[in-house]
């Protein structure tokens, strides 16, 4: 399958810019606080989207894995997560993305390029507790990954499941600490993989933010995986945020991760002005 007929990094950037333009031309929602996103890091926030608003977080990323002369590259386009606020402490979550992968051996690219949609993510987030003193803000997330929504190359035989508890501490006016703990059953594996994330965030200015994160998992019968990433965020407005990330594996596995995206918040029809 030819790469010429597939999205390129340039087309992804054009797509992201067009989304920003659309969101800025839409009537501003009545929400005045800056949006809190679940991208670009692996750490999910405990905060939910306010009822009457919809938040769309999308982007693309590139991963490369190299082992014994075999290099696997993966391009993930349109990593869209749609978050709909239902109640003060409850949101609905739907996500879907398109993946293209290729493999090369000793620098020679094989013809087995694969592409298609990953299983659709369907889930919810519940805000459990607000931050109070030393007690963190707490949230709970749960997702299903539906096999029948995936393309043939990426279709598992069984439904994937994950859950996690999300925590956040305010350290100062400019810094925060967030972390997740949970488990997942994915890719037809019968073993649970216990997942963790730890992210430190810092506000450089009112609009620029930075973060540094470590994350990974502990499969029951396999070697653990540990990774890191770091990135920047930029608020175009309280309702539009851009992001960029770079990362790699600490243990053997991921060689490089590059990511960029945009998030924006819109009112539902009843809140339109």
LUMBAPA-375578 format. One record per atom (N, C-alpha, C, CB): residue in three letters; x, y, z. Coordinates in steps of 0.001 Angstrom, whole numbers, padded with zeros to 6 digits, always signed. Glycine has a CB too. Layout:
N
ALAXYZ
...
//
This chain:
273
UNK+000854-001197+000000
UNK+000000+000000+000000
UNK+000885+001242+000000
UNK-000964+000009+001235
UNK+000668+002143-000923
UNK+001538+003303-001103
UNK+001295+004363-000055
UNK+001343+003895-002474
UNK+002391+004937+000460
UNK+002300+006031+001420
UNK+001781+007301+000745
UNK+003668+006292+002067
UNK+001873+007397-000598
UNK+001493+008623-001288
UNK+000006+008907-001152
UNK+001871+008537-002753
UNK-000788+007893-000916
UNK-002232+008079-000816
UNK-002701+008260+000619
UNK-002943+006908-001433
UNK-001755+008351+001542
UNK-002079+008467+002954
UNK-001736+009847+003486
UNK-001350+007405+003752
UNK-002300+010228+004655
UNK-002005+011545+005216
UNK-000521+011711+005496
UNK-002800+011767+006494
UNK-000005+012905+005319
UNK+001374+013239+005655
UNK+001384+014143+006875
UNK+002093+013918+004463
UNK+002590+014359+007437
UNK+002707+015257+008590
UNK+002196+016647+008223
UNK+004178+015333+009081
UNK+002477+017093+006968
UNK+002006+018414+006521
UNK+000489+018483+006524
UNK+002539+018732+005117
UNK-000151+017417+006014
UNK-001613+017431+005966
UNK-002204+017411+007364
UNK-002135+016242+005161
UNK-001519+016719+008290
UNK-001995+016711+009678
UNK-001940+018113+010268
UNK-001158+015741+010536
UNK-000826+018851+010018
UNK-000696+020205+010549
UNK-001749+021130+009952
UNK+000705+020754+010273
UNK-002008+020988+008631
UNK-003055+021791+007992
UNK-004402+021496+008621
UNK-003107+021522+006479
UNK-004645+020219+008897
UNK-005902+019804+009533
UNK-006048+020440+010913
UNK-005967+018268+009649
UNK-004960+020438+011700
UNK-005019+021008+013049
UNK-005267+022513+012991
UNK-003717+020715+013815
UNK-004580+023198+012057
UNK-004766+024638+011944
UNK-006199+024979+011558
UNK-003795+025218+010922
UNK-006793+024157+010668
UNK-008179+024406+010258
UNK-009137+024238+011418
UNK-008577+023472+009123
UNK-008838+023279+012310
UNK-009684+023084+013480
UNK-009621+024292+014408
UNK-009268+021820+014231
UNK-008403+024843+014568
UNK-008252+026033+015403
UNK-009065+027183+014835
UNK-006773+026432+015518
UNK-009005+027385+013504
UNK-009736+028469+012862
UNK-011230+028326+013074
UNK-009423+028514+011379
UNK-011741+027101+012934
UNK-013166+026854+013131
UNK-013571+027189+014549
UNK-013514+025402+012813
UNK-012747+026735+015519
UNK-013102+026949+016915
UNK-013071+028423+017286
UNK-012168+026170+017816
UNK-012150+029191+016704
UNK-012062+030606+017030
UNK-013187+031401+016390
UNK-010724+031161+016592
UNK-013758+030896+015288
UNK-014864+031585+014634
UNK-016210+031216+015220
UNK-014859+031285+013167
UNK-016219+030276+016172
UNK-017451+029866+016825
UNK-017712+030768+018019
UNK-017381+028387+017261
UNK-018961+031013+018342
UNK-019293+031852+019497
UNK-018625+031317+020746
UNK-020814+031928+019700
UNK-018026+032212+021509
UNK-017319+031804+022712
UNK-018292+031252+023744
UNK-016533+032979+023295
UNK-017970+030133+024377
UNK-018825+029620+025421
UNK-018772+030516+026647
UNK-018427+028202+025782
UNK-019741+030352+027516
UNK-019782+031188+028708
UNK-018750+030760+029742
UNK-021164+031153+029318
UNK-018140+029591+029574
UNK-017088+029139+030483
UNK-015902+030088+030374
UNK-016658+027674+030163
UNK-015453+030654+031505
UNK-014378+031642+031478
UNK-013043+031071+031927
UNK-014738+032814+032346
UNK-013011+029934+032618
UNK-011758+029336+033048
UNK-011089+028624+031876
UNK-011995+028357+034213
UNK-009744+028588+031903
UNK-009016+027907+030844
UNK-009349+026416+030858
UNK-007496+028127+030999
UNK-009469+025838+029678
UNK-009816+024427+029596
UNK-008700+023557+030156
UNK-010116+024035+028153
UNK-009084+022418+030737
UNK-008150+021414+031249
UNK-008257+020207+030331
UNK-008459+021029+032756
UNK-007133+019765+029758
UNK-007163+018716+028745
UNK-006571+017404+029264
UNK-006408+019171+027504
UNK-006857+016331+028526
UNK-006257+015026+028803
UNK-005142+014702+027823
UNK-007316+013936+028755
UNK-004703+015644+027041
UNK-003533+015528+026192
UNK-002635+016724+026473
UNK-003927+015451+024681
UNK-001357+016694+026188
UNK-000691+015701+025357
UNK-000039+014561+026130
UNK+000335+016370+024533
UNK-000002+014617+027446
UNK+000711+013578+028189
UNK-000161+012334+028361
UNK+001154+014109+029562
UNK+000412+011280+028940
UNK-000319+010040+029185
UNK-001165+010117+030448
UNK+000647+008876+029286
UNK-000932+011152+031265
UNK-001663+011322+032510
UNK-003013+011978+032257
UNK-000848+012152+033500
UNK-004070+011317+032669
UNK-005423+011869+032551
UNK-005703+012771+033746
UNK-006487+010732+032459
UNK-006377+013893+033522
UNK-006724+014798+034616
UNK-007955+014272+035348
UNK-006975+016232+034086
UNK-008112+014606+036627
UNK-009321+014207+037350
UNK-010518+015103+037059
UNK-009051+014207+038827
UNK-010308+016207+036347
UNK-011377+017176+036081
UNK-012264+016714+034931
UNK-010783+018554+035763
UNK-013549+016993+035029
UNK-014498+016680+033961
UNK-014884+017953+033207
UNK-015758+015990+034535
UNK-015374+017777+031994
UNK-015885+018901+031209
UNK-017210+019358+031809
UNK-016062+018508+029707
UNK-017404+020661+031909
UNK-018622+021210+032500
UNK-019850+020816+031685
UNK-018525+022737+032604
UNK-020981+020586+032333
UNK-022198+020242+031586
UNK-022578+021362+030617
UNK-023364+019962+032557
UNK-023062+020975+029447
UNK-023423+021952+028434
UNK-022287+022312+027504
UNK-023924+023179+029084
UNK-021129+021651+027658
UNK-019978+021928+026801
UNK-019448+020633+026209
UNK-018869+022654+027588
UNK-018818+020770+025051
UNK-018153+019644+024411
UNK-016701+020044+024167
UNK-018869+019235+023071
UNK-015787+019136+024493
UNK-014366+019421+024335
UNK-013769+018379+023388
UNK-013628+019416+025717
UNK-013063+018861+022355
UNK-012477+017987+021351
UNK-010960+018126+021425
UNK-013007+018328+019920
UNK-010283+016989+021597
UNK-008834+016955+021724
UNK-008289+016037+020632
UNK-008395+016471+023151
UNK-007490+016597+019725
UNK-007060+015813+018575
UNK-005623+016150+018201
UNK-007989+016056+017383
UNK-005030+015304+017377
UNK-003654+015519+016958
UNK-003127+014316+016219
UNK-002772+015828+018151
UNK-001807+014187+016184
UNK-001161+013056+015550
UNK+000166+012787+016220
UNK-000972+013301+014054
UNK+000664+011558+016089
UNK+001983+011273+016643
UNK+002701+010203+015832
UNK+001863+010833+018099
UNK+004018+010193+016001
UNK+004907+009271+015302
UNK+005705+008495+016338
UNK+005853+010028+014318
UNK+005790+007168+016171
UNK+006571+006314+017056
UNK+007518+005456+016235
UNK+005652+005431+017924
UNK+008709+005204+016791
UNK+009650+004289+016152
UNK+010206+003316+017182
UNK+010795+005068+015469
UNK+010222+002048+016809
UNK+010765+000986+017654
UNK+011865+000278+016869
UNK+009644-000026+018101
UNK+013005+000020+017511
UNK+014118-000647+016837
UNK+014682-001743+017721
UNK+015221+000362+016468
UNK+014860-002949+017140
UNK+015379-004082+017897
UNK+016052-005056+016942
UNK+014250-004785+018694
UNK+017353-005291+017154
UNK+018116-006260+016356
UNK+017995-006017+014849
UNK+017650-007667+016678
UNK+018117-004762+014439
UNK+018083-004432+013029
UNK+016702-004325+012422
UNK+018840-005426+012292
UNK+015667-004599+013209
UNK+014289-004493+012735
UNK+013678-003204+013284
UNK+013448-005740+013166
UNK+013247-002334+012386
UNK+012676-001043+012775
UNK+011197-001010+012417
UNK+013427+000126+012088
UNK+010365-000696+013394
UNK+008922-000540+013173
UNK+008562+000918+013380
UNK+008089-001461+014131
UNK+007840+001488+012417
UNK+007399+002874+012504
UNK+005886+002933+012446
UNK+008016+003720+011377
UNK+005328+003805+013254
UNK+003871+003935+013323
UNK+003487+005406+013277
UNK+003314+003268+014607
UNK+002574+005739+012360
UNK+002022+007085+012245
UNK+000554+007015+012676
UNK+002169+007650+010773
UNK+000207+007757+013695
UNK-001182+007778+014156
UNK-001769+009146+013855
UNK-001282+007453+015680
UNK-002827+009146+013021
UNK-003455+010387+012587
UNK-004809+010557+013280
UNK-003623+010404+011048
UNK-005196+011798+013450
UNK-006544+012093+013930
UNK-006861+011369+015235
UNK-007567+011715+012873
UNK-006012+011574+016240
UNK-006213+010926+017546
UNK-007305+011673+018312
UNK-004879+010897+018375
UNK-008510+011601+017812
UNK-009576+012450+018338
UNK-010262+011845+019549
UNK-010595+012717+017267
UNK-010328+012631+020616
UNK-011105+012298+021812
UNK-012168+013376+021973
UNK-010189+012194+023097
UNK-013428+012964+022014
UNK-014549+013886+022212
UNK-015068+013698+023638
UNK-015693+013639+021151
UNK-015122+014785+024396
UNK-015565+014743+025794
UNK-016803+015629+025942
UNK-014423+015209+026767
UNK-017890+015036+026381
UNK-019162+015749+026517
UNK-019557+015829+027982
UNK-020272+015056+025697
UNK-019701+017058+028502
UNK-020117+017235+029883
UNK-021594+016928+030065
UNK-019821+018645+030344
UNK-021914+015989+030944
UNK-023301+015599+031190
UNK-023822+016164+032509
UNK-023426+014082+031192
UNK-023022+016034+033572
UNK-023355+016564+034894
UNK-022137+017307+035436
UNK-023797+015419+035873
UNK-022284+017909+036611
UNK-021165+018636+037198
UNK-019961+017738+037436
UNK-021589+019279+038498
UNK-020189+016436+037626
UNK-019088+015525+037923
UNK-019030+014333+036966
UNK-019209+015027+039343
UNK-019639+014456+035772
UNK-019707+013304+034862
UNK-019556+013745+033409
UNK-021037+012549+035047
UNK-018691+013046+032677
UNK-018547+013304+031243
UNK-018578+011991+030469
UNK-017234+014069+030952
UNK-019022+012072+029222
UNK-019011+010955+028283
UNK-017807+011128+027373
UNK-020343+010878+027457
UNK-017129+010003+027030
UNK-015895+010064+026261
UNK-015968+009090+025069
UNK-014675+009737+027166
UNK-015648+009606+023880
UNK-015589+008782+022674
UNK-014308+009145+021927
UNK-016863+008991+021766
UNK-013528+008128+021542
UNK-012281+008398+020838
UNK-012029+007396+019728
UNK-011123+008390+021807
UNK-011342+007852+018665
UNK-011038+007002+017527
UNK-009814+007555+016831
UNK-012238+006908+016552
UNK-008959+006690+016290
UNK-007804+007180+015543
UNK-007447+006237+014405
UNK-006606+007358+016470
UNK-006701+006785+013455
UNK-006271+006062+012261
UNK-004768+005831+012337
UNK-006646+006841+010966
UNK-004328+004597+012085
UNK-002925+004223+012242
UNK-002365+003685+010929
UNK-002767+003175+013359
UNK-001112+004002+010668
UNK-000400+003390+009552
UNK+000969+002951+010043
UNK-000274+004374+008348
UNK+001327+001703+009759
UNK+002594+001168+010235
UNK+003403+000540+009114
UNK+002352+000151+011323
UNK+004727+000599+009253
UNK+005613-000054+008297
UNK+006828-000593+009035
UNK+006040+000925+007170
UNK+007473-001592+008420
UNK+008614-002269+009024
UNK+009771-002305+008046
UNK+008237-003691+009462
UNK+010976-002110+008543
UNK+012174-002219+007710
UNK+013194-003112+008408
UNK+012780-000814+007418
UNK+013971-003852+007634
UNK+015008-004748+008148
UNK+016341-004301+007583
UNK+014714-006239+007779
UNK+017250-003923+008482
UNK+018577-003432+008084
UNK+018484-002311+007056
UNK+019415-004576+007521
UNK+017518-001427+007245
UNK+017355-000262+006378
UNK+016509-000493+005149
UNK+018671+000214+005955
UNK+016095-001736+004900
UNK+015268-002048+003737
UNK+013802-002142+004149
UNK+015728-003365+003073
UNK+012972-001235+003606
UNK+011555-001198+003975
UNK+010799-002346+003315
UNK+010927+000150+003577
UNK+010023-003087+004106
UNK+009215-004182+003604
UNK+007931-003644+002977
UNK+008892-005176+004730
UNK+007275-004503+002203
UNK+006052-004090+001513
UNK+004794-004292+002346
UNK+005917-004847+000223
UNK+004954-004710+003582
UNK+003772-005021+004404
UNK+003287-003811+005201
UNK+004087-006170+005361
UNK+003005-002704+004493
UNK+002467-001513+005147
UNK+001024-001793+005558
UNK+002550-000263+004205
UNK+000706-001530+006812
UNK-000653-001735+007309
UNK-001269-000392+007672
UNK-000660-002685+008532
UNK-002576-000299+007543
UNK-003255+000938+007907
UNK-004701+000640+008263
UNK-003179+001969+006762
UNK-005288+001514+009057
UNK-006682+001344+009423
UNK-007006+001987+010754
UNK-007030-000112+009465
UNK-008250+001833+011171
UNK-008716+002408+012425
UNK-008497+001451+013589
UNK-010188+002775+012321
UNK-008052+002003+014700
UNK-008019+001261+015952
UNK-009444+001101+016479
UNK-007119+001975+016999
UNK-009668+000188+017445
UNK-011003+000081+018045
UNK-011450+001410+018655
UNK-011018-001016+019118
UNK-012711+001727+018474
UNK-013276+002945+019049
UNK-013297+002854+020568
UNK-014695+003192+018508
UNK-012897+003945+021198
UNK-012917+004045+022660
UNK-014250+004636+023094
UNK-011730+004913+023186
UNK-014875+004010+024075
UNK-016132+004522+024625
UNK-016056+004422+026143
UNK-017371+003731+024066
UNK-016270+005546+026820
UNK-016123+005497+028268
UNK-016679+006717+028970
UNK-014691+005339+028622
UNK-016263+006853+030214
UNK-016757+007938+031045
UNK-015692+008348+032042
UNK-018045+007530+031771
UNK-015837+009579+032541
UNK-014996+010063+033646
UNK-015902+010629+034724
UNK-013969+011144+033159
UNK-015572+010304+035966
UNK-016345+010768+037114
UNK-015421+011555+038035
UNK-017007+009575+037872
UNK-015792+012784+038371
UNK-015053+013570+039359
UNK-015504+013132+040748
UNK-015277+015111+039151
UNK-014566+012638+041551
UNK-014907+012065+042853
UNK-014764+013086+043977
UNK-014027+010856+043141
UNK-013657+013812+044007
UNK-013406+014739+045116
UNK-012592+015929+044633
UNK-012673+014025+046273
UNK-012872+017098+045219
UNK-012085+018293+044924
UNK-010857+018335+045818
UNK-012931+019568+045109
UNK-009849+019086+045392
UNK-008631+019229+046185
UNK-008930+020015+047465
UNK-007521+019931+045361
UNK-008376+019544+048576
UNK-008566+020213+049859
UNK-007323+020003+050713
UNK-009836+019683+050587
UNK-006517+021068+050844
UNK-005283+020952+051607
UNK-004341+019938+050979
UNK-005584+020565+053045
UNK-003902+018969+051780
UNK-003006+017932+051283
UNK-003739+016856+050492
UNK-002267+017300+052433
UNK-005072+016872+050555
UNK-005855+015866+049839
UNK-005965+016251+048369
UNK-007262+015712+050467
UNK-005655+015340+047445
UNK-005659+015678+046022
UNK-007065+015717+045431
UNK-004818+014685+045256
UNK-007181+016357+044279
UNK-008372+016206+043460
UNK-008352+014786+042896
UNK-008431+017289+042313
UNK-009517+014117+042881
UNK-009574+012704+042489
UNK-010655+012497+041436
UNK-009843+011801+043720
UNK-010332+011700+040435
UNK-011296+011322+039414
UNK-011147+009854+039060
UNK-011129+012188+038167
UNK-012156+009298+038409
UNK-012127+007896+037974
UNK-012518+007826+036501
UNK-013084+007013+038844
UNK-011759+007053+035715
UNK-012028+006883+034296
UNK-012152+005395+033969
UNK-010917+007539+033446
UNK-013067+005072+033066
UNK-013194+003713+032569
UNK-013537+003715+031096
UNK-014247+002949+033356
UNK-012929+002790+030318
UNK-013141+002751+028877
UNK-013338+001326+028380
UNK-011970+003395+028156
UNK-014114+001188+027310
UNK-014209-000029+026516
UNK-013619+000255+025143
UNK-015687-000526+026405
UNK-012967-000754+024536
UNK-012416-000637+023185
UNK-013127-001673+022323
UNK-010844-000846+023168
UNK-013977-001212+021408
UNK-014933-002063+020712
UNK-014325-002649+019438
UNK-016199-001273+020378
UNK-014126-003984+019380
UNK-013431-004607+018238
UNK-014120-004394+016901
UNK-013290-006075+018475
UNK-015460-004408+016870
UNK-016170-004336+015599
UNK-016024-002981+014904
UNK-017627-004632+015819
UNK-015488-001991+015603
UNK-015292-000669+015005
UNK-013913-000526+014368
UNK-015485+000411+016056
UNK-013044-001524+014510
UNK-011669-001429+014030
UNK-011526-001993+012627
UNK-010730-002155+014976
UNK-010498-001513+011913
UNK-010158-002072+010611
UNK-009534-003452+010788
UNK-009198-001136+009846
UNK-009498-004225+009706
UNK-009057-005623+009784
UNK-007659-005764+010378
UNK-009085-006251+008404
UNK-006735-004882+009989
UNK-005356-004998+010471
UNK-005212-004716+011954
UNK-004471-004065+009706
UNK-006200-004057+012549
UNK-006094-003646+013947
UNK-007271-004135+014787
UNK-005997-002136+014035
UNK-007945-005176+014318
UNK-009145-005647+015002
UNK-008821-006812+015942
UNK-010208-006071+013978
UNK-008944-006594+017256
UNK-008766-007706+018197
UNK-010006-008590+018216
UNK-008468-007178+019616
UNK-009887-009765+018822
UNK-011021-010679+018905
UNK-011912-010373+020103
UNK-010532-012112+018981
UNK-011347-009731+021112
UNK-012103-009462+022336
UNK-012139-007969+022637
UNK-011496-010224+023522
UNK-013100-007556+023437
UNK-013244-006162+023849
UNK-012164-005795+024862
UNK-014646-005914+024444
UNK-011471-004703+024613
UNK-010474-004223+025556
UNK-011127-003389+026650
UNK-009401-003406+024832
UNK-010507-003376+027805
UNK-011029-002645+028965
UNK-009861-001978+029680
UNK-011811-003599+029937
UNK-010076-000762+030151
UNK-009118-000170+031082
UNK-009847+000724+032071
UNK-008037+000632+030326
UNK-009200+000942+033204
UNK-009710+001886+034198
UNK-008529+002488+034920
UNK-010687+001199+035202
UNK-008739+003659+035494
UNK-007683+004291+036290
UNK-008286+005328+037216
UNK-006618+004939+035381
UNK-007598+005561+038313
UNK-007884+006674+039202
UNK-006894+007792+038882
UNK-007796+006243+040708
UNK-007397+009015+038783
UNK-006575+010174+038455
UNK-006503+011103+039665
UNK-007141+010923+037218
UNK-005305+011595+039962
UNK-005069+012459+041118
UNK-004302+013708+040678
UNK-004286+011697+042228
UNK-004550+014842+041354
UNK-003840+016081+041036
UNK-003642+016908+042297
UNK-004606+016896+039974
UNK-002411+017414+042456
UNK-002058+018299+043576
UNK-001583+019639+043023
UNK-000955+017654+044480
UNK-002024+020739+043605
UNK-001468+022052+043314
UNK-000279+022274+044230
UNK-002534+023176+043490
UNK+000915+022440+043667
UNK+002121+022632+044470
UNK+002375+024105+044759
UNK+003325+022029+043765
UNK+002065+024958+043779
UNK+002231+026399+043934
UNK+001353+027075+042889
UNK+003739+026831+043786
UNK+001449+028395+042786
UNK+000659+029117+041800
UNK+001031+028710+040380
UNK+000842+030615+041977
UNK+002255+028191+040203
UNK+002724+027870+038854
UNK+002983+026392+038615
UNK+003969+028625+038573
UNK+002919+025561+039620
UNK+003296+024166+039425
UNK+002257+023214+040004
UNK+004652+023898+040055
UNK+002233+022019+039442
UNK+001283+020996+039885
UNK+001886+019614+039676
UNK-000065+021121+039124
UNK+001320+018633+040357
UNK+001744+017240+040244
UNK+000502+016388+040029
UNK+002540+016775+041514
UNK+000525+015574+038972
UNK-000612+014710+038653
UNK-000125+013282+038464
UNK-001351+015207+037384
UNK-000972+012311+038805
UNK-000588+010916+038625
UNK-001830+010047+038484
UNK+000279+010431+039805
UNK-001648+008909+037812
UNK-002714+007934+037566
UNK-002274+006555+038027
UNK-003097+007903+036071
UNK-003235+005767+038482
UNK-003013+004360+038816
UNK-004200+003562+038305
UNK-002819+004157+040357
UNK-003943+002437+037634
UNK-005048+001648+037108
UNK-004585+000346+036506
UNK-005804+002434+036082
UNK-005403-000215+035633
UNK-005095-001485+034977
UNK-005780-001532+033626
UNK-005532-002686+035849
UNK-005251-002391+032730
UNK-005843-002531+031409
UNK-005718-003960+030906
UNK-005189-001568+030427
UNK-006691-004343+030074
UNK-006691-005623+029381
UNK-006893-005286+027909
UNK-007816-006614+029934
UNK-005823-005376+027108
UNK-005879-004918+025716
UNK-005267-005944+024783
UNK-005160-003577+025558
UNK-005582-005813+023478
UNK-004947-006585+022407
UNK-005051-008087+022618
UNK-003498-006199+022288
UNK-006223-008538+023091
UNK-006513-009966+023281
UNK-005634-010630+024333
UNK-006351-010691+021978
UNK-004926-009850+025126
UNK-004075-010444+026152
UNK-004912-010822+027374
UNK-002940-009471+026552
UNK-004754-012060+027892
UNK-005519-012467+029068
UNK-004957-011899+030369
UNK-005559-013970+029152
UNK-003717-011370+030314
UNK-003095-010850+031527
UNK-003404-009369+031711
UNK-001583-011071+031487
UNK-003565-008982+032953
UNK-003747-007568+033270
UNK-002397-006864+033230
UNK-004418-007391+034659
UNK-002403-005616+032792
UNK-001215-004769+032854
UNK-001556-003607+033777
UNK-000769-004265+031417
UNK-000827-003492+034880
UNK-001078-002428+035845
UNK-000343-001170+035391
UNK-000628-002851+037280
UNK-001079-000072+035241
UNK-000537+001135+034628
UNK-000312+002234+035664
UNK-001472+001634+033531
UNK+000682+003069+035384
UNK+000966+004215+036248
UNK+001434+005381+035386
UNK+002037+003857+037324
UNK+001216+006597+035872
UNK+001774+007802+035258
UNK+002117+008787+036377
UNK+000768+008441+034226
UNK+003100+009636+036118
UNK+003476+010696+037052
UNK+003936+011887+036236
UNK+004593+010226+038047
UNK+003249+013032+036379
UNK+003525+014195+035536
UNK+003667+015457+036390
UNK+002408+014381+034489
UNK+004739+016204+036116
UNK+004962+017502+036777
UNK+004707+018597+035752
UNK+006423+017613+037371
UNK+003823+019543+036082
UNK+003490+020631+035185
UNK+003918+021973+035744
UNK+002014+020638+034904
UNK+004353+022877+034860
UNK+004812+024198+035286
UNK+004311+025255+034306
UNK+006360+024240+035391
UNK+003730+026331+034830
UNK+003252+027444+034005
UNK+004389+028433+033807
UNK+002018+028144+034657
UNK+004939+028473+032595
UNK+006036+029394+032289
UNK+005512+030823+032247
UNK+006710+029026+030944
UNK+004383+031006+031572
UNK+003665+032281+031541
UNK+002177+031949+031670
UNK+003971+033104+030207
UNK+001331+032968+031518
UNK-000104+032716+031577
UNK-000571+031840+030415
UNK-000868+034036+031575
UNK+000170+031834+029322
UNK-000226+031067+028141
UNK+000640+029838+027890
UNK-000187+031948+026936
UNK+001928+029911+028200
UNK+002842+028797+027957
UNK+002944+027902+029190
UNK+004232+029319+027563
UNK+002845+026588+028962
UNK+003043+025621+030022
UNK+003998+024536+029569
UNK+001713+025015+030454
UNK+004629+023849+030517
UNK+005554+022765+030206
UNK+005302+021611+031169
UNK+007033+023246+030290
UNK+005668+020424+030738
UNK+005509+019275+031628
UNK+006611+018251+031372
UNK+004122+018629+031439
UNK+006866+017433+032390
UNK+007797+016311+032306
UNK+007111+015120+032950
UNK+009176+016633+033004
UNK+007174+013947+032289
UNK+006363+012817+032737
UNK+007119+011497+032587
UNK+005050+012763+031951
UNK+006869+010588+033520
UNK+007248+009188+033365
UNK+005976+008359+033469
UNK+008312+008749+034442
UNK+005922+007270+032723
UNK+004724+006428+032725
UNK+005092+005028+032258
UNK+003613+007034+031819
UNK+004188+004081+032449
UNK+004473+002724+032011
UNK+003449+001739+032513
UNK+005837+002307+032465
UNK+003799+000454+032408
UNK+002891-000589+032886
UNK+003679-001787+033388
UNK+001922-001018+031773
UNK+002993-002600+034184
UNK+003553-003822+034749
UNK+002644-004991+034371
UNK+003709-003707+036303
UNK+002869-005638+033204
UNK+002069-006812+032854
UNK+002305-007936+033858
UNK+002402-007292+031426
UNK+001291-008754+034082
UNK+001387-009814+035083
UNK+002479-010832+034754
UNK+000054-010521+035214
UNK+002614-011191+033468
UNK+003544-012257+033094
UNK+004605-011812+032098
UNK+002784-013411+032519
UNK+004813-010510+031979
UNK+005807-009996+031034
UNK+006663-008931+031708
UNK+005121-009417+029772
UNK+007703-008493+030980
UNK+008578-007467+031519
UNK+007861-006126+031579
UNK+009849-007353+030681
UNK+008147-005311+032596
UNK+007519-003979+032684
UNK+008042-003052+031601
UNK+007767-003354+034064
UNK+007244-002050+031272
UNK+007606-001035+030291
UNK+007599+000332+030970
UNK+006632-001058+029074
UNK+008684+001079+030814
UNK+008786+002410+031409
UNK+009198+003398+030326
UNK+009804+002425+032594
UNK+008514+004543+030282
UNK+008771+005551+029254
UNK+008770+006946+029873
UNK+007718+005462+028126
UNK+009232+007916+029100
UNK+009186+009310+029538
UNK+008767+010182+028356
UNK+010568+009768+030109
UNK+008227+011326+028664
UNK+007984+012340+027642
UNK+007970+013718+028281
UNK+006656+012072+026902
UNK+008091+014721+027427
UNK+008104+016110+027883
UNK+007527+016966+026779
UNK+009545+016581+028264
UNK+006860+018060+027158
UNK+006243+018867+026121
UNK+005854+020258+026561
UNK+005055+018181+025611
UNK+005281+020987+025613
UNK+004827+022355+025818
UNK+003364+022482+025430
UNK+005685+023341+025012
UNK+002663+023368+026116
UNK+001295+023726+025736
UNK+001217+025237+025585
UNK+000257+023215+026791
UNK+000292+025674+024712
UNK+000105+027109+024503
UNK-001380+027409+024376
UNK+000871+027596+023244
UNK-001885+028293+025236
UNK-003284+028697+025204
UNK-003483+029843+024227
UNK-003762+029100+026601
UNK-004167+029558+023108
UNK-004541+030644+022205
UNK-005639+031492+022832
UNK-005003+030088+020843
UNK-006505+030821+023592
UNK-007549+031479+024372
UNK-007927+030503+025475
UNK-008804+031882+023480
UNK-008889+030884+026327
UNK-009323+029965+027374
UNK-009961+028708+026805
UNK-010296+030657+028300
UNK-010298+028730+025518
UNK-011011+027607+024910
UNK-010233+026885+023818
UNK-012296+028089+024346
UNK-009000+027295+023551
UNK-008188+026662+022513
UNK-006761+026497+023009
UNK-008215+027489+021206
UNK-006237+025268+022917
UNK-004874+024994+023365
UNK-004124+024173+022319
UNK-004887+024256+024718
UNK-002865+024566+022040
UNK-001962+023812+021175
UNK-000957+023070+022032
UNK-001241+024744+020170
UNK-000408+021955+021506
UNK+000581+021210+022280
UNK+001593+020540+021374
UNK-000101+020171+023157
UNK+002774+020245+021924
UNK+003826+019510+021223
UNK+004596+018686+022244
UNK+004782+020477+020448
UNK+005010+017469+021844
UNK+005617+016523+022777
UNK+006745+015757+022110
UNK+004568+015551+023317
UNK+007760+015405+022904
UNK+008806+014490+022483
UNK+009035+013503+023618
UNK+010124+015253+022111
UNK+009355+012244+023274
UNK+009564+011251+024310
UNK+010291+010028+023789
UNK+008250+010846+024907
UNK+010552+009087+024701
UNK+011243+007860+024339
UNK+011052+006840+025452
UNK+012751+008123+024080
UNK+011520+005616+025208
UNK+011427+004583+026226
UNK+012605+004631+027181
UNK+011341+003220+025582
UNK+012352+004249+028430
UNK+013417+004076+029415
UNK+013918+002638+029350
UNK+012918+004426+030852
UNK+012993+001689+029327
UNK+013330+000301+029073
UNK+013337+000066+027562
UNK+012330-000656+029784
UNK+013726-001130+027121
UNK+013753-001447+025695
UNK+012343-001342+025128
UNK+014339-002864+025449
UNK+012248-000789+023925
UNK+010934-000645+023293
UNK+010904+000605+022445
UNK+009814-000601+024348
UNK+010118+001576+022863
UNK+009962+002797+022075
UNK+011284+003544+021943
UNK+008909+003705+022708
UNK+011649+003848+020698
UNK+012891+004545+020413
UNK+012686+006051+020405
UNK+013460+004086+019083
UNK+011565+006502+019816
UNK+011267+007928+019787
UNK+009756+008128+019664
UNK+012013+008627+018616
UNK+009264+009198+020258
UNK+007869+009619+020147
UNK+007843+011107+019836
UNK+007072+009306+021455
UNK+007096+011487+018797
UNK+006882+012887+018451
UNK+005383+013096+018299
UNK+007652+013286+017138
UNK+004869+014189+018865
UNK+003429+014405+018845
UNK+003112+015893+018797
UNK+002772+013759+020070
UNK+001979+016231+018173
UNK+001474+017605+018149
UNK-000039+017557+018054
UNK+002082+018419+016961
UNK-000708+018549+018635
UNK-002162+018517+018596
UNK-002801+019822+019027
UNK-002665+017414+019458
UNK-004123+019808+019050
UNK-004914+020965+019438
UNK-006136+020481+020204
UNK-005329+021806+018197
UNK-006554+021252+021170
UNK-007772+020971+021934
UNK-008624+022225+021955
UNK-007442+020497+023385
UNK-009946+022055+021842
UNK-010813+023222+021916
UNK-012144+022846+022545
UNK-011029+023829+020523
UNK-012770+023832+023161
UNK-014031+023652+023890
UNK-015113+024494+023244
UNK-013872+024029+025385
UNK-016277+023893+023040
UNK-017401+024572+022413
UNK-018651+024384+023260
UNK-017629+024048+020981
UNK-019595+025340+023190
UNK-020864+025149+023898
UNK-021784+024250+023089
UNK-021548+026505+024174
UNK-022651+023522+023756
UNK-023713+022828+023052
UNK-024755+023867+022646
UNK-024343+021695+023936
UNK-025750+023479+021887
UNK-026718+024423+021314
UNK-027415+025242+022392
UNK-027758+023676+020483
UNK-027724+024629+023524
UNK-028469+025361+024557
UNK-027654+026468+025181
UNK-028933+024419+025634
UNK-026283+026401+025025
UNK-025434+027430+025598
UNK-024928+028417+024562
UNK-024275+026800+026298
UNK-025257+028188+023284
UNK-024761+029073+022251
UNK-025275+030505+022463
UNK-025173+028553+020870
UNK-024423+031474+022178
UNK-024819+032877+022329
UNK-024582+033613+021017
UNK-024036+033558+023487
//
